[in-house]
Amino acid sequence: MSLVEYLRDTKAEMRHVSWPTQRQAIVFTGLIVAFSLVVAVILGFADFIFSRGLDWFISN
């Protein structure tokens, strides 16, 4: 398969993709950012608790 044939087939397949609207893309991006922040806060809190627990365990 040549490069030109590959690019032609790729272009044809891209026409079949169902692309989200601009509004959907913005909403999905916001959801992903919000979810990432929530997970970061949860993991940061867990890290803080485990670090304090380890410090306490080592000092005793």
Order of alpha helices (4+ residues) and beta strands (2+ residues): alpha-alpha
